[in-house]
Amino acid sequence: MAGDRPRLVEMRVKGVFWDGERVYTRNSVPGDSVYGERLISVDGTEYREWMPNRSKLAAYVRLGGTVFPFSKESRVLYLGAASGTTASHVADLCSDGTVYCVEFSPRSFRDLVSVCERRRNMVPILGDATKPGEYRFAVERVDVVYQDIAQKNQAGILMKNMREFDARTGMLALKARCEDVTREPGSIFSETASLISKEGLEVLDLVDLEPFEKDHAMIAVGRK
């Protein structure tokens, strides 16, 4: 049930709020909890708790990430949307924009469709993130590509989609163990950043997501 909190403060990243313990997004579908998250009401507006142990983007915010390219009007291509946990918070942030949610697993996609039916600015797409041409028909030019997929060549997939859809910014939730389970995650993070730079893009930020996510980093990427 929704409860009352005396005060929320907007963080330095626009659209994300803080009560001193937890972070929240403004709920674009009042009364709807996507994954059992806490709902609170403050001054007549409902907010959803954004849990950093359930969302790598929330973990990035909690850990002081400096790049946050989401606005109310943003068009976002979300690769690896799974059942819609983080994507639904991005949809809250981009309430007047569109979040194109690509998911490869049919089982997760069924759950994602249910979330998208309640959040009209989310568009579910059953597709393979390595083949952006196959879902080109469904996606307009985007401002941001956000990626959270578990396979090799994660940076390559992100950059391919950024170029395909002319995105100025990319956010890569990098899983080190998917690239090479035998190496130290820190070396994978550094190597990935170097690869992105060599491909002519700019690494805007790199944050290790410990303690919320083991062996993960968030890398923010910009086109020069």
N, C-alpha and C positions, 0 to 999 in steps of 0.2 A: 504494500500500500504506500501511497505517497505520504511523506511526512513533511514537516515544516523545518526549515533552517533559518536562523536569524539573518544571515548575511552571506552573499556570494560576491566575489571580486573577480572581474575579468582579468585574465592573465595577460602577459605581454603578447601572446599569440591570440589574435582576434577570434572571438567566438567560443573561447574555452574559459571556463570559470572555476574558481577555487574557493573552498570553504575553510582552508587551513589544514585539511586532511586529505580531501578527495578532489578530483577534477570532474567537471560536468560539461555537457553540451546542452543547449536549449532543445527541448524535445519538439521536433517538427510534427509529431503525431501524438498529441497529449493523450495520456492514458495507456500508451503502447510501450511495453517493455520487451525488447528483442531477445535478450539472453538471460533474463532474470536480474538485470541490473536495478539498482535503487532508483526510484523516482522521487523527486522532492518538488515542492511548490514554494516559490518565493515571490511575494508581491504579485500574485496572480499568474505567474509564468511557471511552467513546468520544465524541470531539467532532468537529464538522465546521467547517472554516474558513468564515467568513462574509466574503466578499470585497466590499469597498466599491466596487470598480469594476464589480461585477456586480449589486449590490443597493443601491438608493437608501436603504433603511432602514438597512443596514449603514453606508453613508456618513454618514447622520445621526448614528448612534451614535459613529462615529469622530470626527466633528467637534464633539462635545460637546452634542448635543441633550439637552434636559432633560425632555422628556415621553416616557414609554415605558409605554403603558397595557396591556401584555401580561402576563398571569399564567398559571399552569398551567391554571386553569379558564376562561380567557377564551373567549368566543364571538366570532369575528371574521368579518366580511364583507369579503372581499378582492376588490376590483373591478379587473379587468385583470390577472389572475393569470398570463397568458401560459403558458409551459411549466412554471411552478411553482418557479422558482429561489428567489425571496424567500419565496413562500408556504410552501415546505417548511421554511424556517428559522422562520417564524411558527408552523408546526405543531410544531416542536421546542419552542418557548417555551411553547405552549399545549397541552402533551401530554395534559392531562385535559379539554381543551375541544374546540371544533370550529372549523375554518376553512372557511367557505363560499367557494369559489373560482369567481368569475364570469369567464368569458372569451368574447369575441365571435368570434374567429377560429377556424374549424373546424380549421385546420391546427395551431395552437398548442394547441387543446383536446385533440387526440389525444395530444400529448406530456404534457399536464397529467393526463389520465386515467391514463396509465401511472404517474406519480408518486403519484397518489392511491390507486392500487391497493396500493401498498407502504406508504402512510402513512394509516392507517385513520381518523384524525381530520380528514382533508381530504375535502371533498365537492365534486366538480366540477360546475359548472353552465354549460351553454352558453347565454349570454344577453347582452342589451344593457343596460349599466349605466344608460342613460338611461331605462329602463322597468322600475323595480324591481317594479312590480305583476305583471310576467310571471314572476318567479321567487319571488314571495311564498310560493307553496305549498311551496317547498323550504327556506325559511330561517326559523328561529325568531327571536325577539328576540335582538339581539346587543349586546355591550358596546362593540365598536370597529368602525368602518368604515375600512378602509385602501384607498386609491385610487391607482392608477398607470395612467392611460389617456391616450392621445394624441389629444385632440380639444379643441374649444372648450368653454367654459362648464364647466371642470373643477370649480370651486368649487360651482356650482349643482348639478351631478350628485352631488357628495359630500353636500351638505346635504339634498338630496332623499332620498337613501338613509339618512342618519342619522335623518331624521324617520320614514321608512317603517318602519324596524326598531328605533326607539326607542333608538338608540345614544347613550351619553353622551359618547363621544370619537371624533374622526375624525382620520385622518392623510392629508394630501394631498401626494403627490409631484407638485408642480406643474411642468409643462413650459411655459416662457414662450413658446417659439416656436410652440406649438400655439394659443396665444391670439392672438398678433399678431407675425408675423415681422419687422415693420418697427420695432418699439419696443425700447428697452433692457429687458433682463430685470428689472433692479431695479425699474423702474416698474411692470411687470406684477406682481411680487411684492407691492409695496405696495398696488396697486389691488385685488388679490385679497383681501388681508388686510382692507382697508376694506370691501369687499363683504360679507365674512363677518360683520364686526362690525355692519354695517347690517341684516343679516338676523337679528340677535338672538343670535348665537352669539359665543363668546369665542375670540380667537386666543391660544393658550397659549404658542406658540413658533413662530419662523420662522428657518430656517437655510438659507443659500445652500450648495448641495452641491458647489461648486468646492472642490478640484480634481478630485474623483472624477466629477462629472457637470456638464457645461457647460450653462448656462442653465436649471438646475433649482433648486428650493428645496423643502424639506419644511416644511409648515405643519401644526401641531398645533391642533386645534379642539375646544372643549368646549361643551357645552350648559349654559346658566346655570340 
